[in-house]
Amino acid sequence: MLKAPKKFNKKELKRDPLLDTMVKTQTFYEDNKKRIHSIGGGFIAIALIIFMLSFLHQSSEKEASILLGKAQVEYQERNYDKARQFLEYLVDGYSGTTSGDQGLFLLANIDFQEKKYSEARAHFQKFVDNYSDSNILLSSGYAGLGACYEAEENYAAAAEAYLKAWKAADDFPEAHDYLYNAAIDFEFAGDIEKAREYFSRLVEEYPDSSHVFDAKAKMAMLAVN
């Protein structure tokens, strides 16, 4: 008999009370900044608040990193329900942090593994719209988006997503895979001209690719049609 997934208690997920105090400090400053600027010692007050906000940001990044690490352990153990709980808390509470962004990518992967393609697509789309740190992870996000569109049989959209993955990949080893997938999806979508174009580019730009033989065969077949 399957057990319901464990719910985290407040001790496992609670925020640091010091951070909550700093948030209140930030709110107080925003509500009273005119008065702070007008009184003596305003510059000291502003400097103190800037220091506290900087500390808040560093602490948030650290907390987010810990949550991501816990989620990754559960993901690797295929405990997707427990990983999802960590990730949803991470994404909701620490958006804008590096670990929060990476958590969104991992959450999209869990959705895809569980065949929740519309949810995965939405999470991948949010990820690529906001992430800018690593071209490798960004290209993987576009590839995930392409895989979701393929699962939904929207091959034209899948092809465009794989093209974006290829363009973002630079020297990433999977770049030739993304280009091949784009060409295949253009073929499935009925856009034969673009399929030929990208099969040809694969052969020219990645002569050592494992897809070269298939790409040449496709080009010959599409030339007849």
Secondary structure by P-SEA (a helix, b strand, c coil): ccccccccccccccccaaaaaaaaaaaaaaacaaaaaaccaaaaaaaaaaaaaaaaaaaaaaaaaaaaaaaaaaaaacaaaaaaaaaaaaaacccccaaaaaaaaaaaaaaaaacaaaaaaaaaaaaaacccccaaaaaaaaaaaaaaaaaacaaaaaaaaaaaaaaacccccaaaaaaaaaaaaaaaacaaaaaaaaaaaaaaacccccaaaaaaaaaaaaaac
